[in-house]
Amino acid sequence: MRSASMVTSLKVWIPPGMNDALDEVAAAAPATRMAKHSLVIAGHRTSISLEDAFWSGLKRIAAKERRALANLVAEIDATRGDANLSSAIRVFVLERLSGG
């Protein structure tokens, strides 16, 4: 159990020149906390667990592209091959926010 005196904020150094959106995602606190979301993909309800930083990045991408989050995840799901969906989403977010 964590004590009440634990640190509640974290400062992260990010090398200059990184994509602004990636900077915001990487600096998000608590970026490593896991969150589970339920989405309907291809007519089936599924739960996906990702760190808050990746949910934040995925939502930013969906908003920028004016797409529903479920539609974006469905596209990732359709192109992921043998990869785990959560892993495929993480790679997608990192590639997209780093300019890839």
ABEGO torsion letter per residue (X at the ends): XBBAABBABBBBBBBBGBBAAAAAAAABOBAABBBBBBBBBGGBBBBBBBBAAAAAAAAAAAAAAGBBAAAAAAAAAAAAEABBAAAAAAAAAAAAAAGX
